[in-house]
Amino acid sequence: MLLKDDKVGFSFHITTIYAGSETHIHYQNHFESVYCISGNGEIETIADGKIYKIEPGTLYVLEKHDEHLLRGGSEDMKLACVFNPPLNGREVHDESGVYPLEAETV
């Protein structure tokens, strides 16, 4: 895992999405790219209601800060995730599904 303190300009994480789960996400402050390693699920973009299947080999990018629902399918998903700006590893989604943007120390 790479985090903000590694000072490479992005963060990299392996994330597990549990089968049957649903998570509301809206990364207003971060760009996200996700690659599915294993498992299955789907992503629904809130603005247009489109649903996209996720399976091993699927890569999706949310370059417009798309508000979305991430759903686990019949088995847990393992996802490789890249965020820019990088995460510090302590973030928690707020009530809107957002990770807060951490202020830079000058």
C-alpha positions, -999 to +999 in steps of 0.1 A: +000+000+000+012+035-008-001+065+012+004+102+012+034+100+035+052+079+008+053+112-012+048+096-047+018+118-056-009+091-054-021+064-031-026+027-039-048+003-019-062-032-021-098-030-010-123-057-002-160-051-010-181-078+007-207-098-012-242-083-010-229-049+004-238-015-010-217+016-004-227+052-014-195+070-025-189+105-038-152+114-040-156+152-046-120+158-036-102+128-052-099+111-086-102+073-084-092+045-106-101+009-097-091-025-111-110-057-102-086-085-091-113-110-081-150-114-073-179-095-088-203-066-083-215-035-100-213+002-099-242+025-105-237+062-114-263+083-095-266+111-121-279+088-149-288+055-131-265+035-154-252+002-140-219-013-149-209-049-141-176-054-124-156-087-128-120-097-128-101-075-153-126-046-152-110-012-148-131+018-141-121+055-137-143+082-120-126+113-134-156+135-130-160+129-092-191+108-101-214+101-072-220+063-073-232+032-055-207+003-053-223-031-048-208-064-040-222-093-060-224-130-052-188-131-039-164-106-022-145-083-046-108-076-043-101-042-059-068-024-066-075+014-061-055+044-070-064+079-056-051+114-064-046+134-043-032+105-022-051+093+009-034+092+043-050+059+053-072+073+081-101+086+060-137+078+068-166+085+044-188+113+057-226+112+054-224+122+017-199+094+009-170+119+007-135+116+019-125+151+033-096+168+016-066+170+040-051+205+042-014+208+032+010+220+059+030+250+046 
